[in-house]
Amino acid sequence: MSRFLQAEINLNALIHNFLTIKALLNFNSLNHKIIAIIKADAYGHGAVEVARVLEINNVEYLGVAFFEEAAILREAGVKSRILVLFDREVEGLFRYNLTPVVFDFKQAEALSNEASKRGKTLPVHIKVETGMGRLGIYENSCETIKKIAGLPNLKIEGVMSHLSQAEDSEWTNEQIKRFIEIKNCLNKEGFNCVFHIASSAGLFYPQALFEAVRPGLMLYGYSCQESENHLKPCMTVKTKLIDIRKIQKGTPISYGRTFITKKDSLIGVIPVGYADGYFRKLSNKAWIIVRGKKVPVVGTICMDLTMLDLTDIPDAKIDDEVILLGSSGKEKITAWDIATWAETIPYEILTSFGSRARRKYINDIKENKQ
Ligand SMILES: *Cc1c(COP(=O)(O)O)cnc(C)c1O
């Protein structure tokens, strides 16, 4: 039996989320540019397909983590401007017409040298530290940026930073204050560039919007806090029942006998396990939808298999569709739900789980046009 784990990616939902973010931003009629973050294969949704849809919808910028990701997009014909967040690549940037984020002076020098050699001017964004403790210029930011601006053949197009704890408004305001101090210093020197600090969670701070924003998670339909919102999750993950067994009361299920049936039970088996990114930590915790009803995962999740308690669904059949992430009828399992059961965040669920499933894209709008 071959493995069947399918991720359905709803591109209409992606467009809906993109336009929802735009509407949220343009509410105050300032035209903030959107740098759509599609790193980690668009959070498991497929970077090329996601980039194509965003490009058709006039996204200003795409953002990836590494050069290699940007090269894949260019090879696939993506023309939009691409910001490379975390890479020291030099030559490839010119080959593929990419914009790097510069996070130290040495990197700026290397880029300037190569640009001069080629007789080209390279646009760059500079990253400054404001409290994330990861990458970015962390000493004399304003002075260092002025020094970078003095290097030949570089054009500072943007200055950015990153919020480390947007759920804490006091700390976030402190980070924004530090960013504004650097911005004011640069503005005084006559710098005219795009400033950006807000990822999805930052969008809820009007004072963090500046000229551009960098949403990732919200594009895929999730807010940074588990709350009501108008976003639509893009990803549904499903599989099929490969077996159903009638089991007597008192029977142990799976490794370690962590679950013993409390009554005569119907146990379903699905061909999904921790090798698919369905974390072992979800053992005896997660729920799954079968025939429009939620049923619990029972016993330890194996490498390739997981067991479900189907006792409440006596008409379940082998080959029935099983939804691990997504909705069916009135029932819904979100990446937030799975993240809560696994004691992690929805980002990790989407990137680990979605990325390993076979993908199928849904795009009604396109189909209607054809
Ligand atoms: C991942 C990332 C984002 C997007 O964050 P979300 O929380 O998914 O919106 C924005 N900026 C940087 C620098 C990132 O690394």
The ligand as an SDF file (V2000), in Angstrom:
LIG
                    3D

 15 15  0  0  0  0  0  0  0  0999 V2000
    9.2420   34.9150    9.0410 C   0  0  0  0  0  0  0  0  0  0  0  0
    9.4470   36.3630    9.0230 C   0  0  0  0  0  0  0  0  0  0  0  0
    8.3630   37.2370    8.7860 C   0  0  0  0  0  0  0  0  0  0  0  0
    6.9360   36.7750    8.7030 C   0  0  0  0  0  0  0  0  0  0  0  0
    6.4510   36.4870    9.9930 O   0  0  0  0  0  0  0  0  0  0  0  0
    4.9360   36.0510   10.2550 P   0  0  0  0  0  0  0  0  0  0  0  0
    4.8340   35.9950   11.7170 O   0  0  0  0  0  0  0  0  0  0  0  0
    4.7580   34.7390    9.6020 O   0  0  0  0  0  0  0  0  0  0  0  0
    4.0620   37.1010    9.6320 O   0  0  0  0  0  0  0  0  0  0  0  0
    8.6600   38.5820    8.6450 C   0  0  0  0  0  0  0  0  0  0  0  0
    9.9250   39.0500    8.7490 N   0  0  0  0  0  0  0  0  0  0  0  0
   10.9690   38.2380    9.0090 C   0  0  0  0  0  0  0  0  0  0  0  0
   12.3330   38.8170    9.1260 C   0  0  0  0  0  0  0  0  0  0  0  0
   10.7640   36.8770    9.1790 C   0  0  0  0  0  0  0  0  0  0  0  0
   11.7950   36.0810    9.4530 O   0  0  0  0  0  0  0  0  0  0  0  0
  1  2  1  0
  2  3  1  0
  2 14  2  0
  3  4  1  0
  3 10  2  0
  4  5  1  0
  5  6  1  0
  6  7  2  0
  6  8  1  0
  6  9  1  0
 10 11  1  0
 11 12  2  0
 12 13  1  0
 12 14  1  0
 14 15  1  0
M  END
$$$$
